[in-house]
């Protein structure tokens, strides 16, 4: 009996040591980047190596994160929406090369040719011609999925379609509508029935309601660089941008645990059949994993984009991954087929992608028997240097800025109209300017304007900062609202 226990212990020891190593490095990364709470799961040869939480759900609370703590997974959601569409293709409900217009008569883009010729597959490759991240912050003004879908046609293209990779969230609202139109069920219902339930993902949820019902105190934290260090603080109220979570839907609204999400890695490593259940045929999985557009390239690696997976080929291995970032949450899901290796990392802070990649590469290096490299330390040094340079430049620019006064506030007061964003009201109350805009159903429509310089003002809404600039030409007053990214959807014009 003792001999059997000794043999069993010797067999288990390598896995235990690996789990301890990965956990130790995850703690180091969290300390390096001042991450309040995180969790990591690793699977190798279809066996769970580890699933563990680190740190706290709320800074200073003492409430521990564990492997069943629910986090927002952000853009990892896109791979679920792509898989749903692959299921539609297998069911002969959709074809990848079909025009979107075939399924959505109401679909319109700024360019009439693109309205008629944008294909279903284009939606999942970020090659629609829309500006990078265009429309991402519009939901922070209170607009919902239907509103944003209707605004796509007002957004000028930044490039010719199918020529340029430009990461975009709102185009996934089009994919959602196609899935719903051919199944007669919501995107959420399709997820539950076709993916969550078959994969046993019992702690996976969607939208604001799903996250708030399951978070159990897990709170988003902002991450900022200040005075040479990374600092984190809990985000509260409107700053958590939970309305955005629902509005962005099929592009980034899933919340889950590392334990549930490791099932997602297993599913992709298993070529579509998991625990005896076939959700996708190998040919469909091959399509989802096939890189079709180069996103970056240097002398050490080339990264291409497959339908909602980045595929990095370097001189040592190929890894499939996708990151996720929402307000105060970050994620990374990755798998390496040649090693039969999968992993999921989640955090309740919003540092750059560096700490996620540090953990991913540390784990892969271990199984590749590569020399130890402290990627976290390497990335952190570069990050701090870059942030210091940025801060120095901003300070110099601010010091040299010529301050100009605004016009008398009363001149800005009035009603303004925009072709697709609706109406806005500028009012003067107690010596301060306020702007009211967004859908009438939005409870937080009114915002105080803070003067920046000359005719420029700023305000915050739904977790995002916005700037507007009044343009005064004689009796004609307009303002330009910066929506946070590259889109330019026209001026707001004063209306009598």
C-alpha positions in Angstrom: 0.0 0.0 0.0 2.8 2.4 0.9 4.6 1.5 -2.3 1.5 2.4 -4.3 1.1 5.7 -2.5 4.8 6.5 -3.1 4.4 5.7 -6.9 1.3 7.9 -7.0 3.1 10.7 -5.3 6.0 10.5 -7.7 3.6 10.6 -10.6 1.8 13.6 -9.2 4.9 15.5 -8.1 5.8 17.0 -11.6 2.3 18.5 -11.9 2.3 19.8 -8.4 5.7 21.5 -9.0 4.5 23.0 -12.3 1.3 24.3 -10.6 3.5 25.9 -7.8 5.8 27.5 -10.4 2.9 28.9 -12.4 1.2 30.2 -9.3 4.4 31.8 -8.0 4.9 33.6 -11.3 1.3 34.7 -11.4 1.8 36.3 -7.9 5.0 37.9 -9.1 3.3 39.4 -12.1 0.4 40.7 -9.9 2.9 42.3 -7.6 5.0 43.8 -10.4 1.9 45.4 -12.0 0.0 46.2 -8.8 -2.9 43.9 -9.8 -5.5 43.6 -7.1 -7.1 40.3 -8.0 -6.5 37.7 -10.7 -7.0 34.0 -11.5 -5.2 31.5 -13.7 -6.1 28.1 -15.0 -3.8 25.8 -17.1 -4.6 22.5 -18.8 -2.1 20.1 -20.4 -2.9 16.9 -22.3 -6.5 17.4 -21.3 -5.6 17.3 -17.6 -6.1 20.3 -15.3 -2.6 21.4 -14.1 -4.0 24.3 -11.9 -6.9 26.6 -11.3 -6.2 29.2 -8.7 -7.1 32.7 -7.6 -4.8 35.4 -6.3 -5.3 38.6 -4.4 -8.6 40.4 -3.6 -12.0 41.1 -5.1 -11.9 44.6 -3.9 -8.8 46.5 -2.9 -8.3 46.3 0.9 -11.4 44.1 1.5 -9.6 40.9 2.3 -12.1 39.0 0.2 -10.1 36.5 -1.7 -10.3 35.7 -5.4 -10.6 31.9 -6.2 -10.9 29.8 -9.3 -14.7 30.3 -9.3 -14.7 34.1 -9.1 -16.5 35.7 -12.0 -14.7 38.3 -14.1 -15.6 40.1 -17.3 -13.7 38.5 -20.2 -14.1 41.4 -22.6 -13.2 40.7 -26.3 -12.6 37.0 -25.7 -16.4 37.1 -26.2 -15.8 37.6 -29.9 -14.6 34.0 -30.3 -17.9 32.8 -28.9 -19.8 34.9 -31.5 -17.6 33.6 -34.3 -18.3 30.0 -33.1 -22.0 30.6 -33.1 -21.7 31.9 -36.7 -19.8 28.7 -37.6 -22.6 26.7 -36.2 -25.0 28.7 -38.4 -22.9 27.8 -41.4 -22.9 24.1 -40.4 -26.7 24.2 -40.2 -26.8 25.7 -43.7 -28.5 28.8 -42.4 -25.6 31.1 -43.4 -22.6 31.0 -45.7 -19.4 32.9 -44.8 -19.2 34.5 -48.3 -22.8 35.7 -48.4 -23.5 39.4 -48.4 -24.7 40.7 -45.0 -27.6 42.4 -46.9 -29.0 38.9 -47.7 -29.9 38.4 -44.1 -30.4 42.0 -42.9 -32.4 44.2 -45.3 -32.0 47.1 -42.9 -28.2 47.0 -42.9 -26.5 50.1 -44.2 -22.9 51.4 -44.2 -21.6 54.8 -45.2 -20.5 53.5 -48.6 -23.4 52.1 -50.8 -21.1 49.5 -52.5 -20.1 48.2 -49.1 -23.7 48.0 -47.9 -24.4 45.6 -50.8 -21.1 43.7 -50.8 -19.9 43.4 -47.2 -19.7 39.6 -46.5 -20.5 37.7 -43.3 -16.8 36.6 -43.0 -15.7 40.3 -43.1 -17.4 40.9 -39.8 -15.0 38.6 -37.9 -11.8 39.7 -39.5 -11.8 43.5 -38.7 -11.4 44.4 -42.3 -14.7 46.2 -43.0 -13.0 49.6 -43.6 -14.4 51.1 -40.4 -11.9 53.1 -38.3 -10.1 51.2 -35.6 -12.2 51.2 -32.4 -14.7 53.4 -34.2 -18.0 53.6 -32.2 -16.6 51.9 -29.1 -17.4 54.8 -26.7 -20.8 55.7 -28.1 -22.7 53.4 -25.7 -21.1 55.4 -22.8 -23.5 58.2 -23.8 -26.4 55.8 -23.1 -27.2 54.5 -26.5 -28.1 50.8 -26.7 -27.4 48.0 -29.3 -30.2 49.1 -31.7 -29.1 52.7 -31.5 -25.5 51.9 -32.3 -26.4 49.5 -35.1 -28.4 52.3 -36.7 -25.4 54.6 -36.4 -23.0 52.4 -38.4 -24.2 54.0 -41.7 -23.1 57.4 -40.6 -19.5 56.4 -39.9 -17.2 57.3 -42.8 -14.7 54.6 -43.7 -11.1 54.9 -42.8 -9.8 52.4 -45.4 -10.9 50.3 -48.3 -12.6 47.1 -47.2 -10.6 43.9 -47.1 -7.3 45.8 -47.3 -6.5 46.8 -43.8 -6.8 45.3 -40.3 -8.6 47.8 -38.0 -10.0 46.3 -34.8 -13.6 47.3 -34.3 -16.3 46.3 -31.7 -19.6 47.6 -33.0 -19.5 45.6 -36.3 -20.3 42.5 -34.1 -23.8 44.0 -33.6 -24.3 43.1 -37.2 -23.2 39.5 -36.6 -25.6 39.3 -33.6 -28.5 40.3 -35.8 -27.7 37.7 -38.4 -27.6 34.9 -35.8 -30.9 36.1 -34.4 -32.6 36.5 -37.8 -31.8 32.9 -38.9 -32.5 31.2 -35.6 -35.4 33.2 -34.3 -33.6 33.3 -30.9 -31.5 35.9 -29.2 -27.8 35.9 -29.2 -27.9 35.2 -25.5 -30.2 32.2 -25.9 -28.0 30.8 -28.7 -25.0 31.1 -26.5 -26.6 29.3 -23.6 -28.1 26.5 -25.6 -25.4 25.9 -28.1 -22.2 26.6 -26.1 -22.5 27.2 -22.3 -24.8 24.3 -21.5 -23.1 21.6 -23.7 -19.6 22.6 -22.3 -20.8 22.7 -18.7 -20.0 26.4 -18.3 -22.3 26.9 -15.3 -20.6 30.1 -14.1 -20.7 32.0 -17.3 -23.0 34.9 -17.9 -23.8 37.7 -20.3 -24.5 41.5 -20.1 -24.7 43.8 -17.1 -27.4 41.7 -15.4 -25.4 38.5 -15.6 -22.2 40.1 -14.2 -23.9 41.9 -11.3 -25.8 38.8 -10.3 -22.7 36.7 -10.1 -19.7 39.0 -9.3 -20.0 38.5 -5.5 -18.0 41.7 -4.8 -15.5 41.3 -7.6 -14.9 45.0 -8.5 -13.2 46.6 -11.5 -10.1 48.7 -10.7 -8.6 51.4 -12.8 -4.9 51.2 -13.4 -3.0 54.5 -13.9 0.7 55.6 -14.1 1.5 58.3 -11.6 4.8 59.6 -10.2 6.8 56.7 -11.6 4.6 53.9 -10.3 1.5 51.9 -11.3 -1.5 52.7 -9.0 -4.9 51.0 -8.8 -8.2 52.2 -7.4 -11.7 50.6 -7.3 -14.1 52.0 -9.9 -17.5 52.9 -8.6 -21.0 53.7 -9.9 -21.2 55.0 -13.5 -17.4 54.6 -13.9 -17.8 50.8 -14.1 -19.5 51.3 -17.5 -21.9 48.4 -17.0 -24.4 49.8 -19.5 -21.6 49.6 -22.1 -21.1 45.9 -21.2 -24.7 45.2 -22.4 -24.6 47.5 -25.3 -21.5 46.1 -26.8 -23.0 42.6 -26.4 -21.5 40.1 -28.9 -18.2 41.9 -28.9 -17.4 41.9 -25.2 -20.2 41.2 -22.7 -19.5 37.7 -21.4 -18.4 37.2 -17.7 -16.9 33.9 -16.5 -14.4 32.1 -14.3 -11.0 30.6 -15.2 -12.5 27.1 -14.4 -15.3 27.6 -16.9 -13.1 29.2 -19.5 -10.6 26.4 -19.5 -13.5 24.4 -21.0 -13.3 26.9 -23.9 -9.6 26.1 -24.4 -10.3 22.4 -24.2 -13.0 22.8 -26.9 -10.6 24.5 -29.2 -7.8 22.0 -28.6 -10.2 19.1 -29.2 -11.2 20.2 -32.7 -14.8 20.7 -31.8 -15.6 17.6 -29.9 -15.4 17.6 -26.1 -16.3 14.9 -23.7 -18.2 13.0 -26.4 -20.2 16.1 -27.6 -19.5 17.4 -31.1 -20.4 21.0 -31.3 -18.4 21.8 -34.5 -16.9 19.7 -37.2 -13.1 19.7 -37.7 -13.5 21.6 -40.9 -15.3 24.5 -39.2 -12.8 24.6 -36.4 -10.0 24.7 -39.0 -11.7 27.7 -40.6 -11.9 29.5 -37.2 -8.2 28.9 -36.6 -7.0 29.9 -40.0 -5.2 33.3 -40.1 -6.4 35.5 -42.9 -5.0 39.0 -42.2 -1.5 40.1 -40.9 -1.8 42.3 -37.8 1.9 42.6 -37.0 5.2 41.4 -38.2 8.9 41.7 -37.2 12.1 39.7 -37.4 11.1 37.3 -34.7 7.4 36.7 -35.3 4.3 37.1 -37.5 0.8 37.5 -36.1 -2.2 37.0 -38.2 -5.9 37.3 -37.4 -8.2 34.3 -37.7 -12.0 34.7 -37.1 -11.6 36.1 -33.5 -8.2 34.6 -32.7 -4.7 36.0 -33.0 -2.3 33.4 -34.4 1.3 34.1 -33.6 4.0 32.1 -35.3 7.5 32.7 -34.0 10.7 30.7 -34.5 9.8 28.3 -31.6 6.0 27.7 -31.6 2.6 28.8 -32.7 0.1 30.1 -30.2 -3.6 31.0 -30.6 -4.9 33.7 -28.2 -7.2 36.6 -27.7 -7.1 39.3 -25.1 -10.1 41.1 -23.4 -10.3 44.5 -21.8 -13.4 46.2 -20.3 -13.6 48.9 -17.7 -11.4 47.6 -15.0 -11.1 44.0 -16.1 -8.6 42.2 -18.4 -8.4 38.7 -19.8 -6.3 36.3 -21.9 -7.4 33.0 -23.4 -4.6 31.0 -25.2 -3.9 27.5 -26.5 -0.9 25.8 -28.2 -2.2 22.8 -30.2 1.3 21.2 -30.7 1.7 21.1 -27.0 -1.9 20.3 -26.2 -1.7 23.2 -23.8 -4.4 25.7 -22.9 -4.7 28.5 -20.4 -7.0 31.3 -19.1 -6.0 34.4 -17.1 -8.4 37.0 -15.6 -7.9 40.1 -13.6 -9.9 42.9 -12.0 -7.5 45.6 -13.1 -6.8 47.2 -16.4 -3.0 47.2 -17.0 -1.7 46.9 -20.6 -1.4 43.5 -22.3 2.1 43.0 -21.0 1.4 41.1 -17.8 -1.0 38.7 -19.6 1.6 38.0 -22.2 4.3 37.5 -19.6 2.3 34.7 -17.9 1.4 33.1 -21.3 5.0 33.1 -22.4 6.3 31.8 -19.1 4.0 28.8 -19.2 4.8 28.0 -22.8 8.5 28.4 -22.2 8.2 25.8 -19.4 6.7 23.2 -21.6 9.1 24.0 -24.4 12.0 23.6 -22.0 13.3 27.1 -23.0 15.6 29.1 -20.7 13.9 31.1 -18.0 13.1 34.7 -19.0 11.4 37.1 -16.6 9.1 38.7 -19.2 7.2 40.6 -16.6 10.3 42.5 -15.4 11.4 43.0 -19.0 8.0 44.4 -20.1 7.6 46.5 -16.9 10.9 48.3 -17.4 10.0 49.3 -20.9 6.4 50.3 -19.9 7.6 52.6 -17.1 10.2 54.2 -19.4 7.5 54.9 -22.0 5.1 56.2 -19.5 7.7 58.5 -18.0 8.5 59.9 -21.4 4.8 60.4 -22.1 4.3 62.2 -18.8 7.3 64.5 -19.5 6.0 65.4 -22.9 2.5 66.1 -21.6 3.9 68.3 -18.8 6.1 70.2 -21.3 3.1 70.7 -23.6 0.9 71.9 -20.8 3.6 74.3 -19.6 3.9 75.8 -23.1 0.1 75.9 -23.8 -1.3 79.3 -24.4 -4.4 79.7 -22.2 -7.4 81.3 -23.8 -10.6 82.3 -22.3 -14.0 81.0 -23.4 -16.8 83.1 -24.8 -19.4 84.3 -22.2 -21.1 81.0 -21.2 -24.5 82.4 -22.2 -23.5 82.4 -25.9 -23.2 78.6 -25.9 -26.6 77.9 -24.4 -29.2 76.4 -26.7 -30.5 73.3 -28.4 -28.2 71.4 -30.8 -29.1 68.7 -33.3 -27.1 65.9 -34.9 -28.0 63.7 -37.8 -27.7 60.4 -36.0 -27.0 61.2 -32.3 -30.1 63.2 -31.8 -30.5 66.3 -29.7 -28.3 68.0 -27.1 -29.1 70.8 -24.8 -26.5 73.2 -23.4 -27.8 75.0 -20.2 -26.3 77.5 -17.8 -27.0 76.7 -14.1 -25.5 78.5 -11.2 -22.6 79.8 -13.3 -21.8 76.4 -14.8 -22.5 74.9 -18.2 -24.2 71.5 -18.5 -24.9 69.3 -21.5 -27.9 66.9 -21.7 -27.8 64.3 -24.5 -28.4 60.6 -25.2 -31.6 58.6 -25.3 -34.4 59.9 -23.1 -34.5 56.6 -21.3 -30.9 57.0 -20.2 -31.0 58.1 -16.5 -27.6 59.9 -16.6 -28.1 62.3 -19.5 -27.0 65.5 -17.8 -23.3 66.3 -17.3 -21.4 69.3 -16.0 -19.0 70.8 -18.6 -15.5 71.5 -17.4 -13.6 74.3 -19.3 -10.3 73.1 -20.9 -9.2 76.0 -23.1 -10.7 78.6 -25.3 -14.0 77.0 -26.7 -13.1 73.5 -25.6 -14.9 71.7 -22.7 -14.9 68.2 -21.3 -17.3 65.9 -19.4 -17.6 62.3 -18.3 -20.4 59.9 -19.1 -20.8 56.2 -18.6 -17.2 55.7 -17.6 -15.6 57.6 -20.5 -14.3 61.1 -20.9 -15.5 63.3 -23.8 -14.3 66.6 -25.2 -16.3 69.0 -27.3 -15.3 72.2 -29.1 -17.7 75.0 -29.9 -17.2 76.6 -33.3 -18.5 80.1 -33.6 -18.8 81.7 -37.0 -20.9 84.9 -36.8 -24.4 83.9 -35.6 -23.8 80.2 -36.5 -22.8 78.0 -33.5 -21.9 74.4 -33.8 -19.9 72.0 -31.7 -17.7 69.0 -32.5 -18.0 66.1 -30.1 -14.9 63.9 -29.8 -16.3 60.3 -29.5 -12.9 59.0 -28.2 -11.6 57.4 -31.4 -11.1 58.0 -35.1 -14.6 58.4 -36.3 -15.9 61.8 -37.4 -19.7 61.7 -37.7 -20.3 65.4 -38.2 -21.1 68.6 -36.3 -23.9 69.3 -33.8 -25.7 72.4 -35.1 -27.6 75.0 -33.0 -31.3 74.8 -33.5 -33.9 77.5 -32.7 
